[in-house]
Amino acid sequence: MSDWTDAIVGERMTVDREFNERIRNSRFSTQQWGLIMTAVEFEIEHAGDPENARIVADTSKLPQIMPELDDVSRQMGAMAGGEADDSGGALGGFVSDLKETLFGGGGGSGPDEEELRAAEQLTQEYADELQRHLEEKGRFDQVRLAYQE
């Protein structure tokens, strides 16, 4: 089923450019969004039904990468002049990491549920935008049929 996604690479690039504004206004950085997108696959629900066919984001792998988002944020902060996080810059980030390693920390070992929901919502918004774009270009039916093969 990856053939259908290969066939829309150009459309995806266009939607990516258009969606950049939405990413800038979200809680995620561009780098975090890139990481999120590596864990998301797109599927077409009800592909056999032209009236109800819909691109959906399969976010089942997101919980696995969510802990990495903080690392990306810290790395980008450190590269931008040492303001690595809210705990006092690069050194504060190191101390915070050390405390978390030694004493545990945060709110448990799982991903932040609010952040996970935000990522799921944003990826579905992207899927909706991709579908809208394909429909405008008159390509959605072609893509929907290719998905079924």
C-alpha positions as CSV (number, residue, x, y, z in Angstrom):
1,M,0.0,0.0,0.0
2,S,3.0,2.3,0.0
3,D,2.5,2.8,-3.8
4,W,-0.3,5.2,-3.1
5,T,1.9,7.4,-0.9
6,D,4.7,7.3,-3.4
7,A,2.3,8.6,-6.1
8,I,1.6,11.7,-4.1
9,V,5.0,12.9,-3.0
10,G,4.6,16.2,-4.9
11,E,1.3,16.9,-3.3
12,R,2.7,16.1,0.1
13,M,5.5,18.6,-0.4
14,T,3.0,21.3,-1.3
15,V,0.8,20.4,1.7
16,D,4.0,20.5,3.9
17,R,4.7,24.0,2.8
18,E,1.2,25.2,3.3
19,F,1.0,23.5,6.7
20,N,4.2,25.2,8.0
21,E,2.1,28.1,9.3
22,R,0.0,25.7,11.4
23,I,3.2,24.1,12.8
24,R,4.6,27.5,13.8
25,N,1.4,28.2,15.7
26,S,1.4,24.9,17.4
27,R,3.2,23.7,20.5
28,F,5.7,21.8,18.4
29,S,8.9,23.0,16.8
30,T,9.6,22.2,13.2
31,Q,12.2,19.7,14.3
32,Q,9.7,18.1,16.7
33,W,7.1,17.9,13.9
34,G,9.6,16.2,11.7
35,L,10.1,13.6,14.3
36,I,6.3,13.2,14.8
37,M,5.8,12.6,11.1
38,T,8.4,9.8,11.1
39,A,6.1,7.9,13.4
40,V,2.9,8.5,11.5
41,E,1.5,6.5,8.6
42,F,-1.5,7.5,6.5
43,E,-4.3,5.2,5.6
44,I,-7.5,5.6,3.7
45,E,-10.6,4.6,5.7
46,H,-13.5,3.3,3.6
47,A,-11.4,3.4,0.4
48,G,-14.1,1.4,-1.4
49,D,-16.8,3.9,-0.7
50,P,-16.2,7.2,-2.6
51,E,-18.6,9.1,-0.4
52,N,-17.0,8.1,2.9
53,A,-13.4,7.6,2.0
54,R,-11.1,9.6,4.2
55,I,-7.4,9.9,4.8
56,V,-6.6,9.2,8.4
57,A,-3.4,9.4,10.4
58,D,-2.3,6.1,12.1
59,T,-0.7,7.5,15.2
60,S,-0.2,4.1,17.0
61,K,3.6,4.6,17.0
62,L,3.5,8.1,18.4
63,P,3.8,7.1,22.1
64,Q,7.2,5.5,21.3
65,I,8.7,8.7,20.0
66,M,7.1,11.2,22.3
67,P,9.9,11.1,25.0
68,E,12.3,12.1,22.2
69,L,10.5,15.4,21.7
70,D,12.0,16.9,24.8
71,D,15.5,15.8,23.7
72,V,14.9,17.6,20.3
73,S,13.7,20.7,22.1
74,R,16.8,20.7,24.4
75,Q,19.2,20.1,21.6
76,M,17.7,22.9,19.5
77,G,17.8,25.2,22.5
78,A,21.4,24.4,23.2
79,M,22.3,25.1,19.6
80,A,20.5,28.4,19.7
81,G,22.7,29.8,22.3
82,G,22.4,27.8,25.5
83,E,18.8,28.4,26.4
84,A,18.1,24.7,26.5
85,D,15.0,24.7,28.6
86,D,13.1,26.5,31.3
87,S,15.5,25.3,34.0
88,G,18.3,27.8,33.4
89,G,20.0,27.1,30.1
90,A,22.2,24.3,29.0
91,L,23.7,23.7,32.4
92,G,20.2,23.7,34.0
93,G,19.1,21.2,31.4
94,F,22.0,18.9,32.3
95,V,21.2,19.2,36.0
96,S,17.6,18.6,35.3
97,D,18.4,15.5,33.3
98,L,20.8,14.3,36.0
99,K,18.1,14.7,38.7
100,E,15.6,12.9,36.6
101,T,18.0,10.0,36.0
102,L,19.0,9.7,39.7
103,F,15.7,10.4,41.4
104,G,13.1,9.8,38.7
105,G,11.0,12.8,37.8
106,G,8.4,14.3,35.7
107,G,5.0,12.8,35.9
108,G,5.9,9.1,35.4
109,S,7.5,7.2,32.6
110,G,4.9,7.4,29.9
111,P,4.5,10.2,27.4
112,D,2.7,13.4,28.4
113,E,-1.0,12.6,27.5
114,E,-1.8,16.2,26.6
115,E,1.2,16.4,24.3
116,L,0.3,13.1,22.7
117,R,-3.3,14.2,22.1
118,A,-1.9,17.4,20.5
119,A,0.3,15.5,18.2
120,E,-2.5,13.1,17.2
121,Q,-4.8,16.1,16.5
122,L,-2.2,17.9,14.5
123,T,-1.4,14.8,12.4
124,Q,-5.1,14.3,11.6
125,E,-5.4,18.0,10.7
126,Y,-2.5,17.4,8.3
127,A,-4.3,14.3,6.9
128,D,-7.5,16.4,6.4
129,E,-5.5,19.1,4.6
130,L,-3.8,16.5,2.4
131,Q,-7.2,15.1,1.4
132,R,-8.6,18.5,0.7
133,H,-5.6,19.3,-1.5
134,L,-5.9,16.0,-3.4
135,E,-9.6,16.6,-3.9
136,E,-8.9,20.2,-5.2
137,K,-6.5,18.7,-7.7
138,G,-8.9,16.0,-8.8
139,R,-6.6,13.3,-7.6
140,F,-8.3,11.8,-4.6
141,D,-10.3,9.2,-6.4
142,Q,-7.2,8.0,-8.2
143,V,-5.3,7.8,-4.9
144,R,-8.2,6.1,-3.2
145,L,-8.3,3.4,-5.9
146,A,-4.6,3.0,-5.8
147,Y,-4.8,2.4,-2.0
148,Q,-7.2,-0.5,-2.6
149,E,-4.8,-2.3,-4.9
